[in-house]
Amino acid sequence: MYFDGNINMPLMTVADAIVSSLVANKCQHVFGIPGVQIYELMDAFYKRSDQITFISTRHEQGAAYMANGYSHITNDFGVAVVVPGPGLMNASAGIGTAYASTNSVLIISGQIAKHLIGYSTGALHEVDNHETLVQQVTKWSQVFDSPDNLQLDIKNTFDHLKSGITLPVEIEIPEDVLGQKVDFDIPPKTEKSFPKIDSNTLHTVIEKISQSERPLLWVGAGNNKGKQLIHTLAELIQSPVITTGNGKGMMDNDHDLYIGYPVNKCKDIDDLIKESDLIISIGTRLPEYKLHLMEDVIDIVSSKPNHYRQSNINNTSISGNPNNTLELIINSINKPKTNSFSKLEIQQVKKSRDLVLNSMEPQISFVKAISSVAPKDTILVEGVNQIGYVCRWAFPVHTHNGYITSSYFGNLGYAYPTALGAKVAAPDRPVICISGDGGFLYNSQEMNTAVNYGINVIAVVFNDQAYGNVHRDQIQKYDNRVIGSKLKNPDFVKLANSYGMHAVKVSTPEELKLELQKAINSRGPYLIEVTVGMMPSPW
C-alpha cells in the first residue's frame, strides 16, 4: 500500500513513483494504449486502479485528444500514455491541438532501453533524438534516464504543467528504467502558480482602461471565477464582449453587452472593433485577420506575452494570474463609465449579426434545431465542418466551459475523441459532438472506446459525401476541377451498430431535433447521421 503526502516510503519502482505522483495530484483518469516499452507503467496503473482509471483507446491520436478534452473541462491536466516512436507520432496531432488551445496535457511516452538510445540499432519503435519529436508543440519535455534524478524530474514535470500558461508537457522513460527501484518521497499536490504581477505595468493598464472612452473586451477560455470577473468588468466599463470559440460562455449569451464570436460577414462587428479606442484581450491571442482594425491593445495573460507583427498596434501586456489581475483592475476603477458604447449601438450590432446568421441556410436551421433541445449545461464540441463553423457564431453557451474548438489548429478528426474526454471529465453533463463525414472517419474507431467504457457522447455526423469546404471551393473557384474531395462513405448507422451503439439517420432540422431529444434522454453512446447536400460558404 502507498500513502501520499511527502512521506518517506519503502523502495518502489520508477513506474510506481510516477503513477503515485499522478494520484497525489488528483489525477483520476488516463487515456492510452499499452505496449512493450511501458509494461512496468501499465502494471503500476493496475496496482492503483482503485484510484485512477486507465481508459484504453483504439488509437494514440484518440488518447491525446481525449486528454485534451478532459483538460479543457476540468481546468486541470489530462494524461495520455503511449509507446515511443509511432505511438508518440500518432499522438502528435492531439498534442498540437492541446498546444493551440492552451490545454494542460501530460504525455507519458515509453522509450527504448537506455543503453540503446542514440546508437541507431534498429530497436523496436526507435527514433533518434526521440525527445525532439514534439518539442514544437510542448512547453517542456524531459527524458527520465536516471532514477537518481526522479525526484527532481517529477517536481519539474508538475511545475511546468501547473505554472503560467497551460500547455502540453512530454516525458519519456526508457523501458529498463521504469522497473528500477528507487527511494522516492511522493510529493504533495502541486498547486497552480503564476508570475508576479508587475505593479508598474498594472498601473499603466489601469490608467489606459480608466482613460479609454470606448473599450472592448475580447475574451478567451477561463474558469467560473473568471467568468464572474469578466461580467463585473464589462458592466463597470460598459464594454461589449467578443469571445473566441473556446471563450464562448465566459459571458452570458443573453447579456446586453454580449456580442460573441465575431461573424465574418457582419460589417457592423468590424466597425465596432475599429471604433474601439482600447481592446482588452483576456486569456487569448487576438486573431490575425482582425488586427488591422485595432490600434491600442492590452493583453491580460498568464505568463507568455503576446507579440503582434503589425506595427500599427500599441500593445501593453501584463502577466500573472488573470483572475487576480482582473480583481486588481476592478478594485482600482473608481466609478462606472458612462461614455462608452451605447446600448442602442450594441443592439444594432446584434441585429446585424443575427441578420447575417439567419441568412446562412441550411446551416442555421440545423444549429437552431440543436440549440432548441440542448440543456443549458451542454458541452458542445465543434468539429471542422459546415455546421460546426456556424455553431461557433450561433450556438448559445451558458457555462464557462461549455464549448470546445480546436483553436487555430483546425484539424479534422479531433472532435469525437475530444468529446469523449470531455464526457469522462463531466459525466453528468450532456456532451454533443458536431462532425462532418470526412472528419468523423478519422477517429470513428473510438466508438468502440465509448461503448467499452460507457462514455455517453452524442455524435451528430453531417454527411455530404465530401470534404465539404474543399469540394465546394474546387467547384466554385477551380472551374469544377474536382479531385480528392468526393467521398464514398460506409453506412454510418450500421457502423455504429456494429460497435453496439444506438444510431439513426435523419435529413431535416425537424427530424434532428426529435432524435437529439431522444439521444439526450438516453443512457448510452448515440450517433445521429444527418444526410445533407453541398452548402454555401459561411465565410
C-alpha positions as CSV (number, residue, x, y, z in Angstrom):
1,M,0.0,0.0,0.0
2,Y,1.1,3.6,-0.7
3,F,0.5,6.7,1.3
4,D,0.6,10.0,-0.5
5,G,1.9,13.3,1.1
6,N,5.6,13.8,1.3
7,I,6.2,10.7,3.5
8,N,9.3,8.5,3.4
9,M,8.4,5.3,1.6
10,P,9.9,1.9,1.1
11,L,11.7,1.4,-2.2
12,M,9.3,1.4,-5.2
13,T,9.8,1.2,-9.0
14,V,10.1,4.3,-11.1
15,A,6.8,3.4,-12.7
16,D,5.1,3.1,-9.3
17,A,6.5,6.5,-8.3
18,I,5.2,8.2,-11.5
19,V,1.7,6.7,-11.0
20,S,1.7,7.6,-7.3
21,S,2.6,11.2,-8.2
22,L,-0.3,11.3,-10.6
23,V,-2.6,10.1,-7.8
24,A,-1.1,12.7,-5.4
25,N,-2.0,15.4,-8.0
26,K,-5.7,14.2,-8.0
27,C,-5.5,12.6,-11.5
28,Q,-8.4,10.2,-11.8
29,H,-8.3,9.1,-15.4
30,V,-5.6,8.5,-18.0
31,F,-6.0,7.6,-21.7
32,G,-3.7,5.4,-23.7
33,I,-2.6,2.2,-25.3
34,P,-0.4,-0.4,-23.7
35,G,2.8,-1.6,-25.4
36,V,6.0,-3.4,-24.7
37,Q,8.1,-0.5,-23.6
38,I,5.5,0.6,-20.9
39,Y,4.6,-2.8,-19.4
40,E,6.0,-1.7,-16.0
41,L,3.9,1.5,-16.2
42,M,0.8,-0.4,-17.0
43,D,1.4,-2.7,-14.1
44,A,1.7,0.4,-11.8
45,F,-1.6,1.6,-13.1
46,Y,-3.1,-1.8,-12.4
47,K,-1.9,-1.6,-8.8
48,R,-3.6,1.8,-8.3
49,S,-6.7,1.0,-10.3
50,D,-8.9,1.8,-7.3
51,Q,-7.7,5.4,-7.5
52,I,-7.0,6.0,-11.2
53,T,-8.9,4.6,-14.2
54,F,-6.9,3.7,-17.3
55,I,-9.1,4.1,-20.5
56,S,-7.7,2.1,-23.3
57,T,-8.3,3.9,-26.6
58,R,-8.2,2.5,-30.2
59,H,-5.5,4.9,-31.5
60,E,-2.9,7.1,-29.8
61,Q,-4.3,10.1,-31.6
62,G,-7.6,9.4,-29.8
63,A,-5.8,9.2,-26.4
64,A,-4.2,12.6,-26.9
65,Y,-7.5,14.2,-28.0
66,M,-9.3,12.7,-25.0
67,A,-6.7,14.1,-22.7
68,N,-7.2,17.4,-24.3
69,G,-11.0,17.4,-23.9
70,Y,-10.5,16.2,-20.3
71,S,-8.2,19.1,-19.5
72,H,-10.5,21.7,-21.1
73,I,-13.4,20.7,-18.9
74,T,-11.5,20.1,-15.6
75,N,-9.3,23.2,-16.0
76,D,-6.5,20.8,-14.9
77,F,-4.2,18.4,-16.6
78,G,-5.2,15.4,-18.7
79,V,-2.9,12.4,-19.3
80,A,-2.1,10.4,-22.4
81,V,0.1,7.3,-22.3
82,V,1.8,6.0,-25.4
83,V,4.7,3.8,-26.7
84,P,7.7,5.6,-28.2
85,G,8.2,6.2,-32.0
86,P,4.9,5.5,-33.8
87,G,2.9,5.9,-30.6
88,L,4.1,9.4,-29.9
89,M,3.9,10.3,-33.6
90,N,0.3,9.2,-33.8
91,A,-0.5,11.3,-30.7
92,S,1.2,14.4,-32.2
93,A,-2.0,15.9,-33.8
94,G,-3.7,15.7,-30.4
95,I,-0.8,17.3,-28.6
96,G,-0.7,20.1,-31.2
97,T,-4.4,20.7,-30.7
98,A,-3.8,21.0,-26.9
99,Y,-1.0,23.4,-27.5
100,A,-3.1,25.6,-29.8
101,S,-5.9,25.5,-27.3
102,T,-3.6,26.1,-24.3
103,N,-4.7,23.0,-22.5
104,S,-2.6,21.2,-20.0
105,V,-1.9,17.7,-21.2
106,L,0.8,15.3,-19.9
107,I,2.1,12.9,-22.5
108,I,3.9,9.9,-20.9
109,S,5.9,8.1,-23.5
110,G,7.9,5.0,-23.2
111,Q,11.4,4.8,-24.6
112,I,13.7,2.0,-25.8
113,A,16.3,0.7,-23.3
114,K,18.7,3.3,-22.0
115,H,21.8,1.6,-23.3
116,L,20.4,1.6,-26.9
117,I,19.4,5.2,-27.1
118,G,21.4,7.2,-29.7
119,Y,23.0,4.2,-31.4
120,S,20.6,3.6,-34.3
121,T,20.5,-0.2,-33.7
122,G,17.0,-0.6,-35.2
123,A,15.4,-1.4,-31.8
124,L,11.6,-1.7,-31.8
125,H,10.0,1.8,-32.1
126,E,13.4,3.5,-32.1
127,V,13.7,7.1,-33.3
128,D,16.9,9.1,-33.0
129,N,16.6,12.3,-30.9
130,H,13.1,11.0,-29.8
131,E,12.6,13.8,-27.3
132,T,12.6,16.3,-30.1
133,L,9.6,14.8,-31.9
134,V,7.0,17.0,-30.2
135,Q,9.1,19.9,-28.9
136,Q,7.4,22.4,-31.1
137,V,4.0,21.6,-29.6
138,T,5.0,21.2,-25.9
139,K,6.0,23.6,-23.2
140,W,8.7,21.2,-21.9
141,S,10.0,17.7,-22.4
142,Q,12.3,15.5,-20.5
143,V,13.9,12.0,-20.7
144,F,13.8,10.3,-17.2
145,D,17.0,8.4,-17.8
146,S,18.2,8.1,-14.2
147,P,16.3,7.0,-11.1
148,D,18.7,9.2,-9.1
149,N,17.1,12.3,-10.7
150,L,13.5,11.1,-10.4
151,Q,12.5,13.3,-7.5
152,L,13.6,16.4,-9.4
153,D,12.2,15.2,-12.7
154,I,8.7,14.7,-11.2
155,K,8.8,18.1,-9.5
156,N,9.8,19.8,-12.7
157,T,7.0,17.9,-14.6
158,F,4.2,19.2,-12.4
159,D,5.8,22.6,-12.0
160,H,5.6,23.0,-15.8
161,L,2.1,21.6,-16.0
162,K,0.8,23.9,-13.4
163,S,2.7,27.2,-13.8
164,G,1.9,30.1,-16.0
165,I,0.4,29.4,-19.4
166,T,-1.1,25.8,-19.6
167,L,0.4,23.8,-22.4
168,P,1.3,20.2,-23.0
169,V,4.3,18.6,-21.3
170,E,6.0,15.4,-22.6
171,I,8.1,13.0,-20.5
172,E,9.6,9.7,-21.7
173,I,11.1,6.9,-19.7
174,P,13.3,4.1,-21.0
175,E,11.7,0.7,-20.5
176,D,14.6,-0.6,-18.3
177,V,14.4,2.5,-16.1
178,L,10.7,2.1,-15.4
179,G,11.3,-1.1,-13.5
180,Q,14.3,0.1,-11.4
181,K,13.8,0.5,-7.7
182,V,14.1,4.0,-6.2
183,D,13.9,5.6,-2.8
184,F,11.1,8.2,-3.6
185,D,9.1,10.6,-1.5
186,I,5.7,11.0,-3.0
187,P,5.3,14.8,-3.3
188,P,2.2,16.7,-2.2
189,K,-0.1,18.1,-4.8
190,T,1.5,20.8,-6.9
191,E,-0.6,24.0,-6.9
192,K,-1.0,26.3,-9.8
193,S,1.4,29.2,-9.9
194,F,1.8,32.4,-12.0
195,P,4.4,35.1,-12.4
196,K,4.1,38.0,-10.0
197,I,2.1,40.9,-11.4
198,D,4.3,43.8,-12.2
199,S,3.0,46.9,-10.3
200,N,4.2,49.4,-12.9
201,T,2.6,47.6,-15.7
202,L,-0.6,47.2,-13.7
203,H,-0.6,51.0,-13.1
204,T,-0.3,51.6,-16.9
205,V,-3.1,49.1,-17.6
206,I,-5.5,50.7,-15.1
207,E,-4.7,54.2,-16.5
208,K,-5.4,53.1,-20.0
209,I,-8.7,51.5,-19.1
210,S,-9.7,54.5,-16.9
211,Q,-9.0,56.9,-19.7
212,S,-10.5,54.9,-22.6
213,E,-13.8,56.1,-23.9
214,R,-14.9,53.1,-26.0
215,P,-13.2,49.9,-24.6
216,L,-13.9,46.4,-26.0
217,L,-13.3,43.1,-24.2
218,W,-12.0,40.2,-26.2
219,V,-12.2,37.0,-24.0
220,G,-10.7,33.5,-24.3
221,A,-11.4,30.4,-22.2
222,G,-11.3,30.6,-18.5
223,N,-12.8,29.3,-15.3
224,N,-16.0,30.1,-13.4
225,K,-14.4,32.8,-11.3
226,G,-13.0,34.4,-14.4
227,K,-16.5,34.5,-15.9
228,Q,-17.8,36.4,-12.9
229,L,-15.0,38.9,-13.0
230,I,-15.5,39.5,-16.8
231,H,-19.1,40.2,-16.1
232,T,-18.2,42.7,-13.4
233,L,-15.5,44.4,-15.5
234,A,-17.7,44.6,-18.6
235,E,-20.6,46.2,-16.7
236,L,-18.2,48.5,-14.8
237,I,-16.7,50.0,-18.0
238,Q,-19.8,49.3,-20.2
239,S,-17.7,47.3,-22.7
240,P,-19.2,45.0,-25.3
241,V,-17.7,41.5,-25.1
242,I,-16.4,39.5,-28.0
243,T,-15.2,35.9,-27.4
244,T,-13.0,33.3,-29.0
245,G,-14.6,30.0,-29.9
246,N,-13.2,28.4,-26.7
247,G,-14.3,31.5,-24.8
248,K,-18.0,31.1,-25.6
249,G,-19.8,31.0,-22.3
250,M,-17.5,33.4,-20.5
251,M,-20.3,35.9,-20.8
252,D,-24.0,35.1,-20.6
253,N,-25.2,34.9,-24.1
254,D,-28.4,36.9,-23.3
255,H,-26.4,39.7,-21.6
256,D,-26.9,43.2,-23.1
257,L,-23.1,43.5,-23.6
258,Y,-22.6,40.1,-25.2
259,I,-21.5,40.1,-28.9
260,G,-19.9,36.6,-29.1
261,Y,-17.6,35.2,-31.7
262,P,-17.2,37.8,-34.5
263,V,-19.3,36.8,-37.6
264,N,-17.1,37.2,-40.7
265,K,-19.7,38.7,-42.9
266,C,-21.0,41.3,-40.4
267,K,-19.6,44.7,-41.2
268,D,-21.1,46.2,-38.0
269,I,-18.9,44.0,-35.8
270,D,-15.8,45.1,-37.8
271,D,-16.9,48.7,-37.3
272,L,-17.4,48.1,-33.6
273,I,-13.8,46.8,-33.3
274,K,-12.5,49.7,-35.4
275,E,-14.3,52.3,-33.4
276,S,-13.0,51.0,-30.1
277,D,-10.1,53.0,-28.6
278,L,-8.9,50.1,-26.5
279,I,-9.0,46.3,-27.0
280,I,-8.7,44.4,-23.7
281,S,-7.7,40.9,-24.6
282,I,-8.1,38.4,-21.7
283,G,-6.5,35.0,-22.0
284,T,-6.3,34.8,-25.8
285,R,-4.4,35.6,-28.9
286,L,-6.1,38.2,-30.9
287,P,-7.0,36.9,-34.4
288,E,-4.6,37.8,-37.2
289,Y,-7.4,38.7,-39.6
290,K,-8.8,41.4,-37.3
291,L,-5.6,43.1,-36.2
292,H,-5.7,45.7,-38.9
293,L,-8.8,47.1,-37.2
294,M,-7.0,47.7,-33.9
295,E,-4.6,50.3,-32.6
296,D,-4.4,50.1,-28.8
297,V,-4.3,46.7,-27.1
298,I,-4.0,45.4,-23.5
299,D,-3.2,41.7,-23.2
300,I,-4.0,40.1,-19.8
301,V,-2.2,36.8,-20.0
302,S,-1.0,34.1,-17.6
303,S,2.7,34.2,-18.5
304,K,3.9,34.5,-22.0
305,P,3.3,38.0,-23.6
306,N,1.6,38.2,-26.9
307,H,3.6,39.8,-29.7
308,Y,2.0,41.3,-32.8
309,R,3.8,41.8,-36.1
310,Q,1.6,44.7,-37.1
311,S,3.4,48.0,-36.4
312,N,0.1,49.8,-36.1
313,I,-0.7,48.2,-32.7
314,N,0.3,49.8,-29.4
315,N,0.5,46.8,-27.1
316,T,0.7,46.5,-23.3
317,S,1.0,43.0,-22.0
318,I,0.5,42.1,-18.3
319,S,1.4,38.7,-17.0
320,G,0.2,36.9,-13.9
321,N,-2.9,35.1,-12.7
322,P,-5.6,36.6,-15.0
323,N,-8.2,36.4,-12.2
324,N,-6.0,38.3,-9.8
325,T,-5.2,40.9,-12.5
326,L,-8.9,41.4,-13.2
327,E,-9.7,41.8,-9.5
328,L,-7.0,44.5,-9.1
329,I,-8.2,46.3,-12.1
330,I,-11.9,46.2,-11.0
331,N,-11.0,47.4,-7.5
332,S,-8.9,50.3,-8.9
333,I,-11.6,51.8,-11.2
334,N,-13.5,54.3,-9.0
335,K,-16.7,54.8,-10.9
336,P,-18.6,53.2,-13.8
337,K,-18.0,54.5,-17.3
338,T,-20.9,56.4,-18.9
339,N,-19.2,57.4,-22.2
340,S,-18.7,54.0,-23.7
341,F,-20.7,52.3,-26.5
342,S,-24.4,53.0,-26.1
343,K,-27.0,50.2,-25.6
344,L,-28.5,51.3,-28.9
345,E,-25.2,50.8,-30.7
346,I,-24.7,47.4,-29.2
347,Q,-28.3,46.3,-30.0
348,Q,-27.8,47.4,-33.6
349,V,-24.6,45.3,-33.9
350,K,-26.6,42.3,-32.5
351,K,-29.4,42.8,-35.0
352,S,-26.9,43.0,-37.9
353,R,-25.2,39.8,-36.6
354,D,-28.4,37.9,-36.3
355,L,-29.5,39.1,-39.8
356,V,-26.3,37.7,-41.3
357,L,-26.6,34.4,-39.3
358,N,-30.2,33.9,-40.3
359,S,-29.2,34.1,-44.0
360,M,-26.8,31.1,-43.6
361,E,-29.1,28.4,-44.7
362,P,-29.3,25.5,-44.3
363,Q,-26.7,25.6,-41.6
364,I,-28.5,27.9,-39.3
365,S,-31.7,25.8,-39.2
366,F,-29.7,22.8,-38.1
367,V,-27.9,24.8,-35.4
368,K,-31.2,26.1,-34.1
369,A,-32.6,22.6,-34.0
370,I,-29.6,21.5,-31.9
371,S,-29.8,24.5,-29.5
372,S,-33.5,24.3,-29.1
373,V,-33.2,20.9,-27.2
374,A,-29.7,21.1,-25.7
375,P,-29.8,21.7,-21.9
376,K,-28.1,24.8,-20.6
377,D,-25.2,22.8,-19.2
378,T,-24.5,21.1,-22.5
379,I,-20.9,20.8,-23.7
380,L,-20.7,21.2,-27.5
381,V,-17.6,20.1,-29.3
382,E,-17.4,21.8,-32.7
383,G,-15.8,19.8,-35.4
384,V,-14.3,21.3,-38.6
385,N,-17.4,21.1,-40.8
386,Q,-20.1,23.3,-42.3
387,I,-22.4,23.1,-39.3
388,G,-19.6,23.5,-36.8
389,Y,-18.5,26.8,-38.4
390,V,-21.9,28.3,-37.9
391,C,-22.2,26.8,-34.3
392,R,-19.2,28.9,-33.4
393,W,-21.3,32.0,-34.2
394,A,-24.8,31.0,-33.4
395,F,-24.9,28.2,-30.8
396,P,-25.7,29.7,-27.4
397,V,-23.5,28.7,-24.5
398,H,-24.3,29.2,-20.8
399,T,-21.4,27.8,-18.9
400,H,-17.7,28.9,-18.9
401,N,-16.5,25.6,-20.4
402,G,-19.5,24.6,-22.5
403,Y,-17.9,24.9,-25.9
404,I,-14.7,23.3,-27.3
405,T,-12.9,24.1,-30.6
406,S,-9.5,23.0,-32.0
407,S,-8.5,26.7,-31.9
408,Y,-6.2,27.7,-34.8
409,F,-5.1,24.1,-35.4
410,G,-8.4,23.5,-37.2
411,N,-7.8,19.7,-37.7
412,L,-10.2,17.2,-39.0
413,G,-10.8,14.2,-36.7
414,Y,-10.3,15.9,-33.3
415,A,-13.9,16.4,-32.3
416,Y,-15.3,13.0,-31.4
417,P,-12.4,11.7,-29.2
418,T,-12.1,15.2,-27.6
419,A,-15.8,14.9,-26.8
420,L,-15.2,11.6,-25.2
421,G,-12.5,13.1,-22.9
422,A,-14.9,15.9,-22.0
423,K,-17.6,13.5,-21.1
424,V,-15.3,11.5,-18.9
425,A,-14.5,14.7,-17.1
426,A,-18.2,15.7,-16.8
427,P,-20.3,12.6,-16.7
428,D,-23.4,14.3,-15.6
429,R,-23.4,16.9,-18.4
430,P,-24.8,16.3,-21.9
431,V,-21.9,16.3,-24.5
432,I,-22.7,16.7,-28.2
433,C,-20.1,16.4,-30.9
434,I,-20.7,18.0,-34.3
435,S,-18.8,16.3,-37.1
436,G,-18.7,16.0,-40.8
437,D,-18.5,12.7,-42.5
438,G,-14.8,13.2,-43.6
439,G,-13.6,14.3,-40.2
440,F,-15.6,11.7,-38.2
441,L,-13.9,8.8,-40.0
442,Y,-10.5,9.9,-38.8
443,N,-11.4,8.6,-35.4
444,S,-14.6,6.7,-35.7
445,Q,-12.9,3.7,-34.2
446,E,-13.2,5.4,-30.8
447,M,-16.9,4.5,-30.9
448,N,-15.5,1.2,-29.5
449,T,-14.0,3.1,-26.6
450,A,-17.3,4.9,-26.0
451,V,-19.2,1.6,-25.8
452,N,-16.5,-0.2,-23.8
453,Y,-16.4,2.4,-21.1
454,G,-20.0,3.7,-21.3
455,I,-19.0,7.2,-22.4
456,N,-22.3,8.6,-23.4
457,V,-21.4,11.2,-26.1
458,I,-23.9,12.1,-28.8
459,A,-22.2,12.2,-32.2
460,V,-24.1,14.2,-34.8
461,V,-22.5,13.4,-38.2
462,F,-23.4,15.6,-41.1
463,N,-22.9,13.5,-44.2
464,D,-22.4,15.4,-47.5
465,Q,-20.3,12.6,-49.1
466,A,-17.4,15.0,-49.4
467,Y,-14.8,17.1,-47.7
468,G,-17.4,19.8,-48.0
469,N,-15.3,23.0,-47.9
470,V,-12.7,21.6,-50.4
471,H,-15.3,20.2,-52.7
472,R,-17.3,23.4,-52.9
473,D,-14.2,25.5,-53.5
474,Q,-13.0,23.2,-56.3
475,I,-16.3,23.6,-58.0
476,Q,-16.6,27.4,-57.5
477,K,-13.0,28.5,-57.6
478,Y,-11.4,26.0,-59.9
479,D,-14.0,25.6,-62.6
480,N,-15.4,22.3,-61.3
481,R,-11.9,20.6,-61.4
482,V,-12.8,18.2,-58.5
483,I,-10.1,16.0,-57.2
484,G,-9.8,14.1,-54.0
485,S,-12.7,15.8,-52.3
486,K,-15.6,13.4,-53.0
487,L,-16.1,10.5,-50.6
488,K,-17.8,7.1,-50.6
489,N,-18.7,6.5,-47.0
490,P,-19.7,3.4,-45.1
491,D,-23.3,3.3,-43.7
492,F,-22.7,5.2,-40.5
493,V,-25.8,3.7,-38.8
494,K,-24.6,0.2,-39.5
495,L,-21.0,1.1,-38.5
496,A,-22.2,2.5,-35.1
497,N,-24.5,-0.5,-34.6
498,S,-21.6,-2.9,-35.2
499,Y,-19.9,-1.4,-32.2
500,G,-23.0,-1.8,-30.1
501,M,-24.1,1.8,-30.3
502,H,-27.6,3.1,-31.0
503,A,-27.8,5.1,-34.3
504,V,-30.4,6.7,-36.5
505,K,-30.4,8.6,-39.8
506,V,-32.3,11.9,-40.4
507,S,-32.3,14.5,-43.1
508,T,-34.1,17.6,-41.8
509,P,-33.7,20.0,-38.9
510,E,-37.1,18.9,-37.5
511,E,-36.1,15.2,-37.6
512,L,-32.7,16.1,-36.0
513,K,-34.4,17.9,-33.2
514,L,-36.7,15.0,-32.3
515,E,-33.8,12.4,-32.4
516,L,-31.5,14.6,-30.5
517,Q,-34.0,14.9,-27.7
518,K,-34.2,11.1,-27.6
519,A,-30.4,10.9,-27.5
520,I,-30.2,13.4,-24.6
521,N,-32.7,11.3,-22.7
522,S,-30.9,8.0,-23.4
523,R,-28.3,6.3,-21.3
524,G,-25.7,5.2,-23.8
525,P,-23.5,6.4,-26.7
526,Y,-25.5,7.6,-29.6
527,L,-24.9,8.5,-33.2
528,I,-27.2,10.6,-35.5
529,E,-26.3,10.7,-39.1
530,V,-27.7,13.7,-41.0
531,T,-27.7,13.5,-44.7
532,V,-27.1,16.9,-46.4
533,G,-26.1,18.3,-49.7
534,M,-23.4,20.9,-50.6
535,M,-23.8,24.0,-48.5
536,P,-23.0,27.6,-49.3
537,S,-19.8,29.1,-47.8
538,P,-20.4,30.7,-44.4
539,W,-17.2,32.7,-44.9
